[in-house]
Amino acid sequence: MYGQYTDEMRMMSFDEVIRDYISDKLDEFEGNTYYASDLASEITMEDNTNGTMFAYTQDARDFINDHPNQAAETYEYYREIGMDINPFQDPDTYSFYMGYYGVDQMLNRSEYITRHWDEQITLTPDVIEQIKQDLGIEIEQPQQYETFYGYIYDDNGMHGDPILFEANSENISLFVMNNQFNQTVVTDSMDSFVVSSLPGGFLDRVCNEETRQQILDHLLPYQQGEKFPMTFPVEEMLIEIGDKTVNVQFNSDRDFDYTIYSKDLSELDGGIIDNTHHLDSIPGSVYESIRDMHHLEGEIVQQEIHGLQHDEALYRMESLRLKEDIIDNFKNGELWQSTSGGDLYRLSEDQDLRVLQFEENNNCTVYHVVHDEYTMTDGTKMEMENYLYVSDSMSEWKEDREILKEGFAYSYVNNLTYPEFSELGEIGVAPRDGGLIRNDRGYDFTVMSAHDLADKIDQYNLHHDPLSYAESEYYQDKGFDEMISAVRHNDFEKITDDLRAEISNNGPMSDEAKEILSDIDAYSKDYEIHMDNGMDLKGGMSL
């Protein structure tokens, strides 16, 4: 509905009023699909329901009086089709018929509407621009980017609704590879042919040789296995801008929802960007808008979730104090397991396949396996593989890190003996011989490890501090091996007594000495707690 018949509108010709009306309505109905022949009815539906073009009857009368020629044409048109309408008796209704007649006649002047008269058309930005150009409507906002339409054909040669994506050769290659078992066709938003592909992910016809080469530049690395194509249409994308990570995804309204994370996975900011072009893939302009709105510095670098999961997995492996060579093996694509006896083994081929299947089904990354075997009351054994993993939801990673400090890790418990009891959840773990064992009580991983504690004492010994006990005669002849041995055998009382005694002879205790005493105290208490729980962790304090 127009609302009021403004002074500005009174100065316009009838055609100018109708052009403005059509322009506003086309923008309002962008993304909708109608038969071209019904477009006038569709965009005037609201006014038809209201029974008028204006909010006030006097405005309707003024509109009719200002355009007598068009009012007369409207009267003659409807009289010829058997409708007797009187502008004097019902100006509100007459204003609608007069406006609808003007819209219908104006749209019939569009070459695009005439060409597709009996076809369904989608009011994409390109289509709207073409109709406006046909009608001589000035286009104020230039097109920011073009939209391509991807069609997927089944074995019967039929296709469903098109997938809309930002028009570039990389997106075409992704669309082809993600639908490589089907024939596909890509057109622009004006229904002009761009490219088609055959089953197998091979190009068929291309609109021109330049476009073919641009697509092949992106397509060949996927076909040759050099790159793994992301899922398309893109429902979610991770980008890095400087030291910030941004997660962009579609929300329930198909707009772009984003969250900005710091390096420590804290959520810094977020928001929603309107999907004004109704795309099914996330355009690059969204990333640029986020960078500009939040004043982020740095280039926009697209990230694969698997790459970020891999980095997060390394962080968790270090937090759980897994042996360095186990971490190095993971970096090289080898996954290892810890057994209940404390031994470390490379996964078998069967285990590798089970882990791979779990990762594919859950879009996650497994970084270690804890192999368990329980003896039941009847003497039978129950065998389980616990897959410690990083999920694909970055919003959960910060909480995952917090519970990891307490010795609880997210895991899939694959019950090999009773598969029906397999489940996702948290399991408690504790360190042993550079690996991990199951421990329902968890473990305080914030306490310094034996190796780190011994190394810290060694560094203190080498520090040139006049208050350092390491410079006393008592420790001059003692090597690092002795200090390692003392820590290995948990002789905390001897180390503490020696430290306190030597410091008392040299004056006030330094901050470094206090820190070491605190670490020793925490480590010894942690050891005693686990010993009280019946867990022999002496061998587990890996050096």
Summary of the structure (lengths in Angstrom):
residues: 543
radius of gyration: 35.9
end to end distance: 78.7
largest distance: 119.7
contacts: 1586
relative contact order: 0.05
helix: 45%
strand: 21%
